[in-house]
Amino acid sequence: MSFAYPLTGLVTILALIVYFYMSTRVGGARSKHNVPAPTMTGPDELMRVIRVHENTMEGLILFLPSLWLFALTTHDMWAAVVGIFYPIGRVLYAQGYYQAANKRGTGFIIGLGSTALLLVGSAVAIINSVITFGI
């Protein structure tokens, strides 16, 4: 049995592994700063870890459907080539944000750019298909 979109699947798994790692960082930061759940405030270091996790979750909601729509409407390889920049951007975003809030920009732009290209690309492909073949 073969899988029709293996590269897109690998990018999806990588993005989820990055998100899972960020989830574990929240628990570690809570322990380190002695801030029990459900408290959502604390030292700046904890707040940056929480924001990295939350912002990545917010981004995944847009990234994952865009990635898969692009793969379905364009090509598995191209979806993976564009999509791989999302988890890379998220890692850079996290590394910068963990140090200081003003160091998160480059990683954020890389991840956002990947998502935007996937979203626009899949929208263009879908619109083109509707125009060409009708509804």
C-alpha positions, 0 to 999 in steps of 0.5 A: 500500500502506498501513500499518495502524499508522503512528502506532505505527510512528513512535513505535517508530522514535522510541524506536529513534532515541533508543536509537541516540543513547544507544549512540553516546554510550557510544562517545564517552564511552569515547573521551573517558575513554580506556576501551577496550572491553570495560572496563565501569568508569571515571569516573562520567561514563562510568558514567552514560552506560553506565547510561543506555544499559543501562537504556534497553535494558532498558526497550525490552524491555518497552515495545515489545511493550506498545506494539504489543499496545496498538495491536493490541488498542485503537487505533493513535492511542491507542497512539501518544499513550501511547507517545510519552511513553516516548522523551520520558521517556528523553530527560529521564532521559538529560539528568538522569542525564548530569548526576548520578545523582540527577537521573534520576527524573522522566524515569524515571517518565515512561517507566515510566508510559507503559510501565505504561499500555500494558501494563495497557491491553493486558492489560485489552483481551486479558482482556476479549476472552477473556471476551467471545468465549472462547478 
